[in-house]
Structure formats: C-alpha cells, structure tokens
C-alpha cells in the first residue's frame, strides 16, 4: 500500500508540472522562470510537499520557516538562469530530506528529479575517504575499509557527512555582486534626466536655437541604425558566419552609422559642444525608447500556460495577445515616425552624399 501511495504521488508531481504557487500571480522573474519550466515547476511542488510535511511535524517551526525564507531570498532568487535554479532546488530537496519528518512518499516523489542514489552516495564516500584516509594507520586491513564502505552504502549518512557535499554544492551557486549595480531610484533619476534633456532640447529646437534632425534623411539614418546592424547580423548568420564574427561585424556597422549621425549633429549645430551633446542625447533617447518598447512587445509576448488552464483557452488567449502586440507595435512605430518627422527642420529627404559630406 505504501508503495502504491508513493508511486501515485510521484506520478502526480511529474505529470502535473504545477508550481506550488499560483503562476498567474508570479511577481518576479524567478517565479516566472519557474512557471515557464516544467522541470522547475515540478521541483518546486516536490520541495513544497516535503516542506509542508515538516511544518506539520517540526518542533522548531519558527526556525524552519526562517530557514525557508532565507533560502528563497538569499539563494533561489539570486539565480540568473534555469540551470542555477535547478541546482539550488535539488540541493534544497536534499537538505529537507535529511530529516525524518518528510514522509516516504514525498521523498520518493522528490527523488525523481535528483541524481541517482548511487551517484550521491559515491560522492559522499569519496569526500569521507579523502578526509579520513590520511588518519588511518598504514597497516589498516583493506578488508576492514571495504566493510566500512559497504556499511556507508546501506545505512543513512551521519549529519556531518551529509552536510559536506551539500555545502560544496551551495558554494557553486553563482554569486551576484551588487557592488556596481544601480538601485531602482538611480535608474529612475537617470530616466528623468534623459526626459528633461529631451524636453529642453525639443523646446530649443522649436525655438531655432539648436537642431535635432535637420531633415528626413537625418532622422531615417538615426532611427534605422540599430535595425540595420541587426539585419547585418542575421544576414551573416544566414551565410553561416560564426556568431562572434557576426556580432563584431554588426557592431562595427552600428558604430560607423552612429559616427555619421554624430558628425551630422555636430555640423547642424555649428560645432557648439553643449547643443551638440544635448541634440545627440535626445536622438539616442528617442530611438532607444522606441527600440526598448519594441523589444518588450516582441520578447514579452510569450506568456506561459496558466495552472489549470485548458488548452483551447490557452491558445485563444495566445491569439488575442498576438493581435494586441501587433497593434501595439504598429501604434508605437507610427508614433515614433511622427515624432521624428515633427522634430525635423526641413521636411524633405536629401541624398546620402549630401548628408555624409563634411
């Protein structure tokens, strides 16, 4: 009967692919990554089963909850990719399994996502032998060593031996340095500075004191520079150029185009350094905001299937989202083109030779 229950729990945890929390309310990128991955969702649910069992039977409830919160904030949420998340979840399941409060069925369910028991035991034996072998007498009987090794395979490892490989695994988790990271407030202040500069530059432009775009050719080259670089990259990849070389070539094309943009901006503002810098930053702001919005619409459109959502409902929602994204991308492009045309001094195109001339 116990085996039947264990198999049922294992089948349910593997086949449901459901995280322990509501994926429709995923508030962080880490939670979204868990919801998007069937393996991570199953690992999260398996860990939650053991954790709930320990909550029900633990005599140190506050310490257990504190440890779990610390693991979520200090270890899990610092992962930058799914490989890291998979590693920390497996490590946490091992830690929770090390106490007898987790039921047999839950341990069986969780163990389906972990390395084979022989691999874990071999790693622990190797660590134990590395620590204990130097202290053994030289004339130790080899038969005795083999016997102790066999006992280690058959009996639960001690708390000391159990913790050693776990600590080694935890130290391999990538540590995210926050020394050079900008805070949310700093990013907001930077964005505000760019906005204020753009508004001031547009006002001076309309007052004929400086020039943002001299004509449509200036606006077109500035706005298309990132897109041209992207096209160059994918064309080179189509002809099987190595990714690194394709990236370098695309970057050189982009830098070359931006050189001509900066040169034209400097010429249009009669070489005045302050107006030149303000105009160039405003150009970068207008183009950068447009491409940032387009990237968010393109790469943020692939929402995952919600927990308990039927397949037909999921496909219908995906179609609605695709139409909404297409409409938003079209509206953003129209707005970008209209704004670029509005800040042009001359409503005309000039030849590239004239634009690139000194």
SVG drawing of the C-alpha trace seen along z (x, -y; Angstrom):
<svg xmlns="http://www.w3.org/2000/svg" viewBox="-11 -80 63 88">
<polyline fill="none" stroke="black" stroke-width="0.4" points="0.0,0.0 2.8,-2.4 4.5,-1.7 1.2,-2.4 0.9,-5.8 4.5,-6.7 4.0,-5.8 0.8,-7.9 2.5,-10.9 5.4,-10.6 3.2,-10.3 1.1,-13.3 4.2,-15.5 5.8,-14.7 2.7,-14.8 1.1,-18.0 4.1,-20.2 2.5,-22.7 4.4,-25.1 3.5,-25.3 2.2,-28.9 -0.3,-30.5 1.6,-31.2 -1.0,-33.9 0.4,-35.9 4.1,-35.4 5.6,-38.7 9.3,-38.2 11.4,-37.0 12.5,-34.0 8.9,-32.9 8.1,-33.4 11.1,-31.2 9.8,-28.5 6.3,-28.7 7.8,-28.6 9.8,-25.4 8.0,-22.1 11.1,-20.7 11.4,-23.7 7.6,-23.7 7.8,-20.0 10.8,-20.6 9.1,-23.4 6.0,-21.3 8.1,-18.4 10.0,-20.6 6.8,-22.2 5.3,-18.8 8.3,-17.9 8.3,-21.4 4.6,-21.2 5.2,-17.8 8.0,-19.2 5.8,-22.2 3.2,-19.8 5.6,-17.7 8.5,-20.0 9.1,-21.1 11.2,-24.1 8.6,-25.8 9.9,-29.3 13.5,-28.2 12.2,-26.1 10.2,-29.0 13.1,-31.3 15.5,-28.9 13.0,-28.6 12.6,-32.4 16.4,-32.8 16.8,-30.1 14.2,-31.8 15.7,-35.3 19.4,-34.6 19.9,-31.6 16.9,-30.9 16.2,-34.5 19.8,-35.2 19.9,-32.7 20.2,-34.2 19.2,-31.2 17.3,-27.9 20.5,-25.8 21.2,-27.6 17.5,-27.3 17.6,-23.6 20.8,-23.1 19.5,-25.0 16.2,-23.3 17.8,-19.8 20.1,-20.9 17.2,-22.2 15.3,-18.9 18.4,-17.0 18.6,-19.3 14.9,-18.8 15.1,-15.0 18.0,-14.8 15.4,-15.0 13.0,-12.1 9.9,-14.4 9.5,-14.1 7.2,-11.2 8.4,-8.3 6.0,-9.0 7.2,-12.6 10.8,-11.6 10.1,-9.2 8.4,-11.9 11.2,-14.4 14.0,-11.9 12.8,-11.5 14.4,-14.9 17.7,-14.2 20.8,-12.3 20.8,-8.6 21.3,-7.5 24.5,-5.7 25.9,-8.9 25.1,-10.8 26.4,-8.1 29.6,-7.8 30.2,-11.5 29.8,-11.3 32.0,-8.3 34.7,-10.0 34.5,-13.0 34.6,-10.8 37.6,-8.8 39.5,-12.0 39.1,-13.3 39.7,-10.0 42.3,-8.1 45.3,-10.2 44.5,-9.4 44.3,-5.6 47.3,-3.5 49.4,-2.3 48.7,1.3 45.0,1.0 43.3,4.1 41.9,3.4 39.0,5.8 38.0,3.6 38.0,0.5 35.8,2.3 33.4,3.4 33.1,-0.2 32.4,-1.4 29.7,1.2 28.0,0.1 28.1,-3.5 26.1,-2.5 23.5,-0.7 23.0,-3.0 21.9,-6.6 24.9,-9.0 25.6,-11.0 24.7,-14.6 28.3,-15.6 28.9,-13.6 25.5,-14.6 26.3,-18.3 29.7,-18.3 28.7,-17.7 25.7,-20.0 27.9,-22.8 30.1,-22.2 27.1,-22.4 25.8,-25.6 29.2,-27.3 28.9,-26.6 25.8,-28.8 26.7,-31.9 27.0,-34.9 25.6,-38.1 27.7,-41.1 25.7,-44.2 28.7,-46.5 28.3,-48.0 24.5,-47.6 22.3,-50.7 19.4,-50.9 15.8,-51.4 15.9,-55.0 19.1,-55.7 17.6,-54.2 14.5,-56.4 16.7,-59.5 18.7,-58.7 15.5,-58.2 14.2,-61.5 17.4,-63.3 17.1,-61.9 13.4,-63.0 14.2,-66.5 17.0,-66.8 14.7,-65.6 12.0,-68.2 14.5,-71.0 16.2,-70.1 12.9,-69.9 11.9,-73.3 15.3,-74.8 14.9,-73.1 11.5,-74.6 13.0,-78.0 15.6,-77.6 18.4,-77.6 19.6,-74.1 18.9,-71.3 17.9,-67.7 17.1,-66.4 18.0,-68.6 15.9,-66.7 14.1,-63.3 17.4,-61.7 19.0,-62.6 16.0,-61.1 15.9,-58.0 19.6,-57.1 19.5,-57.7 16.3,-55.7 17.4,-52.8 20.9,-52.4 20.1,-49.7 17.8,-47.9 20.5,-47.9 23.0,-46.4 20.5,-43.7 19.8,-42.9 23.6,-42.7 24.0,-40.2 21.2,-37.9 22.4,-38.0 25.9,-37.0 24.4,-34.2 22.3,-33.0 25.6,-32.6 26.9,-30.5 29.3,-33.1 30.4,-32.4 28.2,-34.3 31.2,-36.1 32.3,-37.4 28.7,-38.3 28.3,-40.3 31.6,-42.2 30.6,-43.0 27.2,-44.2 28.7,-46.3 31.2,-47.9 28.3,-48.8 26.3,-50.3 29.4,-52.3 30.0,-53.5 26.5,-54.7 26.5,-56.5 29.7,-58.2 28.0,-59.8 25.0,-60.7 27.2,-62.4 29.1,-64.1 25.9,-65.5 24.6,-66.6 27.8,-68.4 27.7,-70.1 24.0,-71.1 24.7,-72.8 27.6,-74.8 30.1,-72.9 28.6,-74.2 29.5,-71.5 26.6,-72.0 23.9,-72.0 25.7,-69.1 25.6,-66.9 22.0,-67.8 20.9,-67.0 22.8,-63.8 21.5,-62.5 17.9,-63.4 18.4,-61.4 19.6,-58.4 16.7,-58.8 14.0,-58.9 15.5,-55.9 16.4,-54.0 12.9,-54.3 11.3,-53.1 13.5,-50.0 13.1,-49.2 9.3,-49.3 9.5,-47.1 11.8,-44.6 9.5,-44.4 6.5,-43.8 8.3,-41.1 10.1,-39.2 7.4,-39.7 4.6,-38.2 5.3,-34.6 3.2,-34.1 3.1,-30.6 0.1,-28.4 -1.5,-29.1 -2.1,-26.5 -5.4,-24.7 -6.0,-26.5 -7.5,-24.4 -5.5,-24.1 -8.2,-25.7 -8.5,-28.6 -4.7,-29.0 -4.5,-29.0 -7.3,-31.6 -5.6,-33.8 -2.3,-33.5 -4.1,-34.6 -5.6,-37.6 -2.2,-38.6 -0.6,-38.3 -3.1,-40.6 -2.8,-43.1 1.0,-43.0 0.9,-43.6 -1.5,-46.5 0.8,-48.0 3.9,-47.6 2.2,-49.3 1.0,-52.2 4.5,-52.5 6.1,-52.7 3.6,-55.3 4.2,-57.4 8.0,-57.1 7.9,-58.1 5.5,-61.0 7.7,-62.3 10.9,-62.0 9.2,-63.9 7.9,-66.6 11.4,-67.5 12.9,-67.8 13.8,-71.3 13.4,-70.5 10.5,-68.3 12.5,-66.7 14.9,-63.9 18.5,-64.7 20.9,-62.5 23.3,-60.3 26.2,-62.1 25.0,-65.5 24.2,-64.0 27.7,-62.4 29.5,-65.4 31.8,-67.2"/>
</svg>
